[in-house]
Amino acid sequence: MKKKISTGFMFCFFLAVLSFNTSAQEFKYDLNKYFTPDIVRNSLDLNFNSNGNFENNTSQPTTPGDPHDSISSSNLSGSIQSIFRTTNNTRKHITDFSLIGNLSGYTSSNKDNRNQNNVKNTGNDASESINPTYTSTLYNLKKQFIRFGGSLNFYNYNEIKTNEYNSNKTKSNNDQLFFNANVSIGIGVGRIEQVADARQAIYILEELSKKGVLSRHLSDDEIFKLSQQVSRVKNKRFLDSRLHLIDEISSIDSFFVANNLLNKQDATYFTTLNDLWQNGANFSRGSGHVFQINLMPFMDINTRKNQTTFFMPDSIYWNKSNLSSKGAYVTLSYNYEKAVNLNWQHSVDARLWGSSYLYNQSVAYSTDQLQEPTKSNQSNLNLSGKYSIGYYPNTRTYLTAGITQYFQVSYAKNYDSTIFDSKPWQKQFSSTTELNCSVYYYISSQLRLSGSASLRKYYSEYPLYNNNRLNGSFSANLSYSFF
């Protein structure tokens, strides 16, 4: 029954997609033949997300004098994410740098006075994180490459909760600081080309041809040259965005004029060119495949403090823990991108990776209780595969649906606890299957509205029990891109 629901979900999704009004494709250019010239790309995006709910429930007794019951609850959360990316892409060398910052907060309040009890709970938390990442890839003429890079991750979290039950009140604080650092080196073969600029060139040609502006049909070679001109002109940087747009439009117009491709240069021509220049490359499109073997050593440090204050009687209890881990990943991965035609995209991502960690943990208590530091070792073997299909009905809308399967087998050993004496290594197996779909709509070239929904089936086997879980989720997001 669950399989029928999932299949019906996917079928209805693509049936709705096909009902979109799309223009006939006059240009049949193969996007997979395109490759970019030397380009530089920069982007800065802001993502805003917020959600919340409230509830108030009151029961009024019919007997006079009996107390009434009431329950109320509310919660509100929000986050701001900033993402900066820069890419330098040449035939011999690709460098990527990204810097991601997050700010988020959550507040909640719950009151329950059923059965003459007075229960009140409130909670507030805030977190901030920053994550810089750098990778560099060097290619030879056979598309063989060596790749190296690294990343840092800093995360800070603070939570405050108060609990009141009649005349008893407690307050708890949870502070956490996390730091991660890793480096990586890998070798592989293959390359995925970004072909969004070629798709933008064809959007322009199709629209101009439909409006009778083009004097003739372009050859594949001319479409390739126009696409490369689109890529080159985007490399220029201006402080004044208005002058930047004028220069870009003028450069593309010069290509049409120099190749005698225009019947007329009227207002229809320039407004069409302007609209498709600003909205014709909203979505990333890729073509090619990459096989890679990668090694990544890492180090984690996690410091946590929990403190609870009891107001009646007056006392404070706390515990502090420090957890550090060191280890390494070895990954074999395969990525495949295929632009089936101008409107459809196939994507495949398959990975097999193993990892080994060594954990060290120490805990201290306000009661002066002593606890010896503990050490444990964990090894994991993971396999994942993802297939997704994307549909691009027009320049402002993108829809995708996919399925992901993930398996993990892990082995853990605690060096200091006698519980493992009879069986030194503990085994765990888990499997996750996910169906998902997403919709993106560009209100303008800088403002994007998106939504997603997913259905997940999770199964795990532990030494003492097994677990099955099915859940679904959905989200909405509004993003603004500065450039």
C-alpha positions in Angstrom: 0.0 0.0 0.0 2.8 2.4 0.9 4.5 1.7 -2.5 1.3 2.5 -4.3 1.0 5.8 -2.4 4.6 6.7 -3.2 4.1 5.8 -6.9 0.9 7.8 -7.1 2.6 10.8 -5.5 5.4 10.8 -8.1 2.9 10.2 -11.0 0.7 13.1 -9.9 3.7 15.4 -9.5 4.9 14.9 -13.0 1.4 15.0 -14.4 1.0 18.4 -12.9 4.4 19.4 -14.3 3.4 18.4 -17.9 0.4 20.6 -17.7 2.5 23.8 -17.5 2.3 26.0 -20.5 5.7 25.7 -22.4 6.7 27.1 -25.7 7.6 24.9 -28.6 11.3 24.4 -28.9 12.6 25.6 -32.2 16.3 25.1 -31.3 17.4 21.5 -30.7 20.9 22.3 -29.5 22.5 19.5 -27.4 23.5 21.1 -24.1 25.9 18.3 -23.4 28.3 19.5 -26.1 28.9 22.8 -24.3 31.8 23.8 -22.2 32.6 27.2 -20.6 35.5 29.4 -21.4 37.6 30.6 -18.4 35.1 32.2 -16.1 34.8 33.7 -12.6 31.5 33.5 -10.7 30.5 35.1 -7.4 27.3 35.0 -5.5 25.9 36.2 -2.2 22.5 34.9 -1.0 20.4 35.5 2.1 17.8 33.0 3.2 15.0 33.8 5.6 12.9 31.1 7.3 10.2 31.4 10.0 7.4 29.2 11.4 5.3 29.0 14.4 1.9 27.9 15.9 -0.4 28.6 18.8 -3.3 26.8 20.5 -5.8 27.7 23.3 -8.2 25.1 24.6 -10.7 25.8 27.4 -13.3 23.4 28.9 -16.1 25.2 30.8 -18.0 22.9 33.3 -21.8 22.9 33.4 -21.9 22.5 37.2 -21.7 25.9 38.9 -18.6 26.3 41.1 -16.5 23.6 39.4 -13.1 24.9 38.1 -12.6 25.2 34.4 -9.7 23.5 32.6 -7.5 25.3 30.1 -4.4 24.5 27.9 -2.5 27.0 25.9 0.8 26.7 23.9 2.7 28.7 21.4 6.1 28.6 19.7 8.0 30.6 17.1 11.2 30.0 15.4 13.3 31.8 12.7 16.6 31.7 11.0 18.8 33.8 8.7 21.4 32.2 6.5 24.1 34.0 4.5 26.0 32.2 1.7 28.9 33.6 -0.2 30.4 31.6 -3.0 33.2 32.3 -5.5 34.4 30.0 -8.3 37.3 30.3 -10.7 36.9 27.8 -13.6 39.5 27.3 -16.3 40.3 24.2 -18.4 43.3 23.4 -16.2 42.2 24.5 -12.7 39.0 25.0 -10.7 38.9 26.7 -7.3 35.9 27.0 -5.1 35.5 28.9 -1.9 32.3 29.3 0.2 31.5 31.0 3.5 28.2 30.1 5.2 26.9 31.9 8.3 23.7 31.0 10.3 21.7 32.7 13.0 18.6 31.0 14.4 16.3 31.3 17.4 13.4 29.6 19.0 10.9 30.5 21.8 8.0 28.5 23.3 5.4 28.8 26.1 3.1 26.1 27.5 0.4 26.5 30.2 -1.7 23.6 31.6 -4.1 24.1 34.6 -6.1 20.9 34.2 -7.2 19.2 37.4 -6.4 22.4 39.3 -2.7 22.1 38.6 -0.7 25.1 37.6 2.0 23.9 35.1 4.0 26.4 33.1 6.9 25.8 30.8 8.9 28.3 28.7 11.9 27.8 26.6 14.3 30.0 24.5 17.3 29.0 22.5 19.7 30.7 20.1 22.5 29.4 17.9 25.1 30.8 15.5 27.6 29.1 13.2 30.1 29.9 10.5 31.6 27.4 8.0 34.3 28.3 5.4 35.2 25.7 2.8 37.9 25.6 0.1 38.7 23.2 -2.7 41.1 23.2 -5.6 41.1 20.9 -8.6 43.9 20.4 -11.1 43.2 18.8 -14.5 45.3 17.3 -17.3 44.3 16.9 -20.9 42.6 13.6 -20.3 40.3 15.1 -17.6 42.2 13.3 -14.9 42.5 15.4 -11.8 43.9 15.8 -8.3 41.7 17.6 -5.7 42.6 19.0 -2.3 40.9 21.3 0.2 39.6 21.7 3.7 36.9 23.2 5.8 36.2 24.6 9.3 33.0 24.6 11.2 32.3 26.7 14.4 28.9 26.3 16.2 27.6 27.9 19.4 24.3 27.0 21.1 22.5 28.3 24.2 19.2 27.1 25.6 17.2 28.4 28.7 14.2 26.5 30.0 12.0 27.2 33.0 9.5 24.8 34.5 6.8 25.6 37.1 4.6 23.1 38.9 2.4 24.7 41.5 4.9 26.4 43.9 8.0 24.5 42.5 10.2 26.1 40.0 13.4 25.0 38.2 15.5 26.7 35.6 18.0 24.9 33.3 20.7 26.2 31.0 22.4 24.3 28.2 25.5 25.8 26.6 27.4 24.0 23.8 30.4 24.9 21.7 31.5 22.8 18.8 34.5 23.0 16.5 35.4 20.8 13.5 38.4 20.9 11.1 39.2 18.7 8.2 41.5 18.4 5.2 41.0 16.3 2.1 42.9 15.0 -0.9 41.6 13.0 -3.8 42.2 11.8 -7.3 39.7 11.0 -10.1 38.7 11.3 -13.7 35.9 13.2 -15.4 34.4 16.6 -15.3 30.9 18.1 -14.9 30.4 21.2 -17.1 28.1 24.0 -16.2 25.7 24.5 -19.1 23.3 27.0 -17.8 24.7 29.8 -20.0 24.1 27.7 -23.1 20.5 27.2 -22.0 20.1 30.9 -21.5 21.4 31.6 -25.0 18.7 29.2 -26.4 16.0 30.9 -24.3 17.0 34.2 -26.0 17.1 32.7 -29.5 13.7 30.9 -29.1 12.0 34.1 -27.9 13.5 36.3 -30.5 12.6 33.8 -33.2 9.0 33.6 -32.0 8.7 37.4 -32.2 10.2 37.5 -35.7 13.3 39.3 -34.7 15.9 36.8 -36.0 16.8 36.9 -39.7 17.7 33.2 -39.9 18.2 30.0 -37.9 21.6 29.7 -36.2 23.8 26.7 -36.7 25.1 24.6 -33.7 28.5 26.3 -34.1 26.9 29.8 -33.9 24.9 28.8 -30.8 28.1 27.5 -29.2 29.8 30.8 -29.9 26.9 32.8 -28.6 26.8 30.7 -25.4 30.5 31.3 -24.8 29.9 35.0 -25.3 27.2 34.9 -22.6 29.7 33.2 -20.3 32.5 35.7 -21.0 30.5 38.8 -20.5 29.3 37.7 -17.0 33.0 37.8 -15.8 33.0 41.6 -15.7 32.4 43.3 -12.4 30.9 46.8 -11.9 30.2 48.7 -8.7 27.1 50.2 -10.4 24.7 47.4 -11.3 23.0 49.6 -13.8 26.2 50.1 -15.8 26.9 46.4 -15.4 23.6 45.4 -17.1 24.0 48.0 -19.9 27.5 46.5 -20.7 26.2 42.9 -20.7 23.2 43.7 -22.9 25.4 45.7 -25.3 27.9 42.9 -25.6 25.1 40.4 -26.6 23.6 42.9 -29.0 26.9 43.4 -30.6 27.2 39.6 -31.3 23.8 39.6 -33.1 24.7 42.7 -35.1 28.2 41.5 -36.1 26.7 38.2 -37.4 23.7 39.8 -39.2 21.2 37.9 -37.2 18.6 40.6 -36.7 15.6 41.8 -38.8 15.0 44.7 -36.5 16.2 46.4 -33.3 13.0 47.8 -31.9 11.6 48.0 -28.3 10.3 44.4 -28.5 13.8 43.2 -29.2 15.5 45.1 -26.4 12.9 44.4 -23.8 12.9 40.6 -24.6 16.7 40.6 -24.5 16.7 42.4 -21.1 14.1 40.1 -19.6 15.8 36.9 -20.7 19.2 38.2 -19.7 18.1 38.8 -16.1 16.0 35.6 -15.8 17.3 33.1 -18.3 20.0 31.6 -16.1 18.3 31.3 -12.7 18.9 27.5 -12.5 22.1 25.5 -12.5 22.4 22.9 -15.3 25.2 20.3 -15.5 26.6 17.8 -18.0 29.2 15.1 -17.5 30.4 12.6 -15.0 33.1 12.3 -12.3 34.6 9.3 -10.5 36.7 10.1 -7.5 38.6 8.5 -4.6 39.0 10.8 -1.6 40.8 10.7 1.8 39.7 13.2 4.6 41.3 13.2 8.1 39.3 15.3 10.6 39.2 16.5 14.2 36.1 17.4 16.4 36.0 19.2 19.7 32.6 19.5 21.6 32.3 21.3 25.0 29.0 21.2 26.8 27.7 22.5 30.2 24.2 21.7 31.7 23.1 23.6 34.8 19.8 23.2 36.6 18.7 25.7 39.4 16.1 24.5 42.0 14.4 27.4 43.6 12.7 25.3 46.3 14.9 24.2 47.9 17.6 26.6 46.8 20.3 24.5 45.1 22.2 24.4 41.8 23.3 21.2 40.0 25.6 21.2 36.9 27.7 18.9 34.8 30.3 19.6 32.2 31.5 17.4 29.4 34.3 17.5 26.9 34.2 15.3 23.9 36.9 15.1 21.2 37.3 12.8 18.3 39.8 12.1 15.6 39.5 10.0 12.5 39.4 9.8 8.8 37.0 9.1 5.9 37.8 7.2 2.7 35.2 7.8 -0.1 34.6 6.4 -3.5 32.0 8.5 -5.4 30.4 8.8 -8.8 28.4 11.8 -10.0 26.5 12.0 -13.3 24.6 14.9 -14.9 22.7 14.6 -18.2 20.8 17.3 -19.9 18.3 15.0 -21.7 17.0 18.0 -23.6 16.5 21.7 -23.1 13.8 21.1 -20.3 14.8 17.9 -18.6 17.7 16.9 -16.4 18.9 13.5 -15.0 21.2 13.4 -11.9 22.8 10.5 -10.2 25.0 10.4 -7.1 26.4 7.2 -5.8 28.9 6.9 -2.8 30.6 4.2 -0.8 32.6 5.4 2.2 34.2 4.1 5.3 35.2 5.9 8.4 37.0 5.3 11.7 36.7 7.5 14.8 38.5 7.5 18.2 36.4 9.3 20.9 37.7 10.7 24.2 35.2 12.0 26.8 35.5 13.5 30.3 32.7 14.6 32.6 32.7 16.7 35.8 29.8 17.2 38.3 29.0 19.9 40.8 28.6 17.1 43.5 32.4 16.4 43.1 31.5 13.0 41.8 34.5 11.5 40.0 34.3 9.8 36.6 37.2 8.3 34.7 37.6 9.6 31.2 36.2 7.1 28.7 37.5 6.1 25.3 35.6 4.4 22.4 36.2 3.5 18.9 33.7 3.4 16.1 34.0 2.2 12.5 31.3 2.8 9.8 30.7 1.5 6.3 28.1 3.5 4.3 26.5 3.1 0.9 24.2 5.7 -0.6 22.5 6.2 -4.0 20.4 9.1 -5.3 18.5 9.6 -8.5 16.6 12.8 -9.3 14.9 14.2 -12.4 14.5 17.9 -12.9 12.0 19.8 -15.1 12.4 23.4 -16.3 9.2 24.5 -17.9 10.2 28.2 -18.2 12.9 30.6 -17.1 11.3 31.2 -13.7 10.2 27.7 -12.6 12.1 24.6 -11.7 10.6 21.3 -10.4 12.5 18.2 -9.2 11.7 14.8 -7.7 14.0 12.1 -6.5 14.6 9.0 -4.5 17.5 8.3 -2.1 18.6 5.0 -0.5 21.1 5.0 2.3 22.6 2.0 4.2 25.0 2.1 7.2 26.8 -0.7 9.1 28.6 0.5 12.2 30.8 -1.2 14.9 31.5 0.4 18.2 33.8 -0.6 21.2 34.0 1.0 24.6 37.5 0.5 26.1 36.6 1.3 29.7 33.2 -0.4 30.3 32.9 -4.1 31.3 29.6 -4.3 29.4 31.6 -5.2 26.3 33.7 -7.9 27.8 31.6 -10.8 26.4 31.1 -9.1 23.0 33.8 -6.4 22.4 32.3 -4.9 19.3 28.7 -3.9 19.0 27.1 -3.9 15.6 24.3 -1.6 14.3 22.6 -1.5 10.9 20.3 1.2 9.5 18.5 1.8 6.2 16.8 5.0 5.1 14.6 5.4 2.0 13.4 8.9 1.0 11.1 10.3 -1.7 11.3 14.1 -2.1 10.1 16.8 -4.4 10.9 20.5 -4.6 9.5 23.6 -6.5 11.4 26.8 -7.1 9.9 30.0 -8.4 11.8 33.2 -9.1 9.7 36.3 -8.4 12.6 38.3 -9.9 16.2 37.5 -10.8 17.2 38.1 -7.1 14.1 37.0 -5.1 13.3 33.3 -5.0 10.4 31.4 -3.4 10.9 27.6 -2.9 9.1 24.7 -1.2 9.8 21.1 -0.7 8.1 17.9 0.7 9.6 14.5 1.6 8.5 11.1 2.8 11.1 8.9 4.7 11.1 5.3 5.8 13.7 4.4 8.4 14.7 1.0 9.7 17.5 0.1 12.2 18.8 -3.0 14.0 20.4 -2.6 17.4 21.9 -5.3 19.7 18.8 -5.4 21.8 15.9 -4.2 19.6 14.9 -3.1 16.1 13.2 0.1 15.1 10.9 1.1 12.3 9.8 4.7 11.6 7.9 6.5 8.8 7.7 10.3 8.7 7.1 13.2 6.3 8.0 16.8 6.2 7.6 20.0 4.2 9.2 23.4 4.2 9.0 26.9 2.5 11.8 29.3 2.0 12.3 32.8 0.7 15.8 33.7 -0.6 17.4 37.0 -1.7 20.5 37.1 -3.9 22.6 40.3 -3.8 24.7 39.2 -6.8 
